[in-house]
Structure formats: C-alpha cells, structure tokens
C-alpha cells in the first residue's frame, strides 16, 4: 500500500521539526500500523497477499520521527510497554491530566497526527498544546 505524497510530506516534515528535540507524540502508538485488512497486490498482480504493517512506507517514515529526536515519548490510550503516558482524550478530566504530563515532561515539540478527530475534547487538547508551546517559546526567549 503506497501512501500519498501529502501524508509522506507530513511525516518527513514532522521528522525535521522533531530532530534533536524532546518530543511528545500524542496518539502515536497506533500510527505505524495500517488496518490489518489492508492487502497488497502480489508480484504476478493476480494474487493478493497480506501487507506487513511494520514494513510499510508509512510505518518506516513514522518510526523515523522518533529516531532523530533527543528524547521521544508517546502518550496514547493504550497501556502498552512503548507508551510512556496512558491517557484517553475522550474521558472527563483528561485535559487536566494532559496538562500535568506536558508540565512534567516539558516537550519542545508535540506531534499529534490523525488523533484529535477521534477525541471528545479535541478543542481543549489543542488549546492545551498551544498554551504549552506558547509558554515554551516564551521560556526560550527569556533564557
């Protein structure tokens, strides 16, 4: 499965913005894996074969974002080993928890792709991220 140039461009841009910086990826745990029912045409173009999600162009590009950062942490609603902060942005009280996580980690970059449209508190989450990044800009100017 090939990804569109627009999506590829967004991933490359995210990697360049996060390079060398302390990065918080909100909702990033589920990103590298396309749906399991995606199938690709085989070499003879008549047979179908199941895609290996970990080897897709999308997965490789997404993984490269974290590889170039000075520190990379993931916030997601899945409680899995590679998730540093477990938080469901559709539950009451999530914004206060998000504020605490961001305050504790103090990311220089926040990545949040293909996530907010699935959250009940998407406007509040965006406001919190913007507030934090604005405060970060003010801190760096005064340092």
N, C-alpha and C positions, 0 to 999 in steps of 0.2 A: 504494500500500500504506500503510495507516494503521498507526501504532504504537499500542500500548496506552498507556493513561494512566499505568500504573505505570512503563513504560520512559521515557515522556516526563517524568514526575516525577523519575526518577533523573537524567536528563540536565540538567534545569533545576536540580536540587539540586547536581549536580557543578559546573555553571557558577557557581552562587552561592558555593560553597566555594572555588573556584579564583580568583575575581575578585580582580584586583590582586596575585596571589601568583605566585611562581616555582613552576611546575607541571611535574611529570614524568608523562607519560601512558604507562603500560606497556601495550603491545599495542594502542595507539590507531590505528596506521596502517591496519589493516583495518576499523576500526569504521564509518566513514562510508559504506561501500558494502555494501548488502544483496546477497544472492546474485544473480548475473546472470540466473538463470532466473525471477526474480520478474516477473510480468506483472500489469498492471492492467486493469480493465475500461475500455473506451473510452466516449466520450460517449453513444453510442447503446446502451450496455450489452449489445450483442450481439457486438461485436468485441473482440479483445484487442490491447493494444499493449504494447510493451516499456517497462518503467519506466526513467526516467533516474535512476540511483542518486545522482548528485550533487545532484539537486533534491528528494530525498525529505525528508519532515519529519524523519526520523531523522538524515540527513546534515546538514541545516541546523542542527538542535539540537546535534549533536555538534561541528560546526565552531565554534559559538558559544562553546564552553567555552574554547578556546584564544584566541579573540579578546579575551576580557576579562582575560587574565592579564597580569602584569608581564613574564613570560618563560615560554615554553611549549616544552618539548622532548618528543620522542617516542622511546621505547625499543620496538623491535619486532624480530622475527626476519627481517624483510625488509630487504635492503640497497638502499634507495631514497633519492632526494635529500631527502625530507622526514623521514627517520628520522635522528635525531641519534646514537643508540646502537643498534647492531645486536647483539642477544643472543637466543639461543634458550633459553628457560627449561626445556627438556627435555633439555639436554645436560649431561653431567658437568662440574662446575666452574663452572656458571652462577651460583651463588649468590655465590661469591667475586667474580666479575665484576660482578654486580649491586651488591654492597656497595661496590666501587670507584667505579662510576658514580654511585651515590647520594652517596657521600662527596665526589666531585669536584663534582657539580652542586649539592648541598645544597638539594633542593626543600623548599618549605614545604607543598606539597600533592602527594600521589601519587594519581593516578587509575588504576585497574586494573579495567576493566569487561569482562565476557564474555571473559576471558583465562585466568584461573587454572585453570579446569576443563580446559583443553587442555594443561596443563604437567605434566611428570613431577615437578617439585619445587615443587608449589604450596604445601605447608605451609611449606617452608623459605623460599620467596619471601615469603609472608605474614608470617612471623616477622621477616624482614629489614626489610620495610616498617614493621612495627610497632615494631621496635627503633629504626629511624631516626627515625620520627615521635615516639617517646617521647623520644629524645635531643634532638630539635628542640624539643619542649615544655620540656624541662629547660633548654636553652640560652636560650630566650626568657624564662624566669622568672628566670634568673640575670643576664641582661643589664641 
